Each structure stands twice: as structure tokens, then as C-alpha cells.
Amino acid sequence: MQVTMTVNGTEYTREIEGRMLLVHFLRDVLGLTGTHWGCDTSNCGVCVVWLDGEPVKSCTVLAAMAGGHEVRTVEGLANGAELDPIQEGFRQCHGLQCGFCTPGMLMTCRALLDKNPDPTEGEIREAISGQICRCTGYSSIIRSVRWAAVHEASAVATEEAVRA
């Protein structure tokens, strides 16, 4: 069957098997290997991407179901060479170790900050509760999200001051 979807702002049309999962479409068909494939049971969260602006575990979505929709992957976070604040936060606060869970964490945390620009530690923990990290113990991830929140707020305040 043929599927057409927009991924990171670019429209793609490809011939696929009807049972192909979105994670495999992204990785194997489009070559976007930033989205990781972990447990295939929706338990680990390493495969999180956005579907029409909402985080989804791409191992539970058929590629055909994403047809006609907007998909955003970790490759779509940065603005050219400029890292998204959540990416910079993970870099500054060592929010990753092995990096396997990082793409899914980044996508989930970016969605959190878009909805709640100043989340508490508890809200961050709740947001990432559907994801498993076996390396960091989550403390550095929480610090990374808080770093991004503070720096985004500072950038907004500076931008508003410039306009005034």
C-alpha cells in the first residue's frame, strides 16, 4: 500500500506493507535512525515521536495510521546548527549516558515544556514515567528539563525586553 506523511516538515510518499510500524518506517524506509527501537511492546519509550504534535510510542502505531499526518522526530528538534533548549539542557546537565533512551526522552520533555514551560520535579517525573532509562537514575534528566525551562524563560524575557 502507499502512504504519504509529513516528517519533520518534508512530505514523503512510499510503498509499504500494511503491517509496518511507524518506528520501522522512520528508521528503515526514511533512514531517520534517531528514533530508537527498543522493546516493541510500548514499555520503554525509546521510540517516542510526535504525531500531530502529540507524543506517541512509534512501536504501537502502524505507518499507515500516520498517513496524512504530521510526524516530528528527534532529528526535527534542532533549528539548523542551533540545538533546541531541551537538547542543550541534556548536554549541559549530562541528561544522557548511553544515549539509547535520549531521543524518546527529548521528544517527551519537549512536549512537556511546550504545554508547561515551568514544570515541577513531580510534573517532570510524571511526564517521563512511561519511559525507561537504565543509566542516569533520572536525576540528571530532571535537572536537564529544569535547565531548559529556566533558559527558555530567560530567552523569552530578553526577547520581550528588546521589543519594549
N, C-alpha and C positions, 0 to 999 in steps of 0.2 A: 504494500500500500504506500501511497505517497503522503508525506507530512510536510507542512510548512509552519515554521515558527520563527519568531524573532528572538535571537540570543545576543545579549549584550549590544542591542541596537542594530544588529545586522539580520536581515531575513534570510533564512535557509529553507530550501526545499530539497528533500531527499526521499529516496525509495527505501522503505524499511519493512521489517517483519512486524506484524501487528502486535506481537508479544514483547517487542523490545522495550526495555526500561529506559526512562529518561537518562539515568546515570550513564548507561551504555551508549546512548545516542550522543550525549555530550562528549564522552571520552573517546569512543571508538569511531564514531562517524565524523564528528566535527573536530576531533583532536584537542579538545579543551580538557586537558588532564588535571587541571587544578581541582576539579571536583573529584573527590576520592570515593572509592567504592570499598566499603568495609564489610559489614555483617550481612547485607542483603535481607535483613529482617526488620529494619527500621529501629533497631535498638541503639545503635552507636551514634548516629547523627553526622557522620563524616561527609555524607553526600548532600547536605543541605544546599539548596539553591533557592532562588525566588521564582515563583510562578505568579505572574501578575502582581508583583510587589509583596507577596506573602511567602515566608519561608516554608519550604516543603522538603521532605526527605525524598530525593530523586530516585531512590531504590524502590519506592512504593508507587511511583507514577509511571504509567505507560507513556512512551514518547508520543504515541498517537493522541493521548489525552492532552498533551501540551500543544497540539496543533492549533494554530490560530491565536496562540497566546504569546505573552512576553516572558522570556526566561532571562534571569540575570545570574551569572556565575561569579566566582571569586575573581576571575580574570576581568570582570567588568567593574570592579570596585575602584581601582586606581583611575585617576584622571591623567592619562599620559604617564609621564615620569613621576607625577605627584601622587604619593600614597594617600589613600583615604585615611582620615584620622584614626579609625579603628585599626587599620593596618599599622600605622605609625605607633599607636599605643601598644600593640603586641610587640613591636620591635623595641620600643623604649623600655617596656616593663617586663620583657622576657616572658611574654604570654604563650610562648611555644617552646617545646623542647624537641621532640622528634618531628613535629610538624604534621603528623598524619591527621589529627582532628582539626587542625588550624583552619582550613578552608570553610568547613561547616560552622565552626565557632565564629569566624569572621562574619559570615553571612547572617547568622543568628543575632550576633551582637550589633551589627549594623542596623538590622531591622528593629531591635530594641531601642537603639538610640534615635532612630527616626520617629518612633512612637513616644518615647520618653527620654528627652535629652538629659535628664538628671536622675538616673536610676539609683536606688539604694543598693547596698550589697545584697539584701534579700531579693530585690527585684531582678538583679543580675543573676543570682543563683537560680531563681525560678525560670528565667528565660533560657538558661543553658541546661536546665535539668533533663532535657531529652537528648543530651549528648554526653559521650564518654571521652574523658581524657585520662590516659593511664600514666602520664608523665608529670604533670605540673602540680597536681593536688588542688587545682582551681584557684588558689590564692593569687597567683600571678596573672591569671586570666581576668579575675575581678579587678585587680589593680590596672590592668590594661584598658578595660572598659571605662573605669573611672578616669584614667588619664585622658582618654579620647573625649569623654563628656566634658571635662574641665577645659580642654584645649579647644573644642568646638564652641563652647560658651564664650571663651575669651575671643575667639576669632569673630563671632557674631557681634560681641560688644564693640570690638575695634571697628568693624565694618559700619555699625550704626553710628559710632562717634565720628567717623570720617564723613558720613552722609549729613550729619547735623551741622 
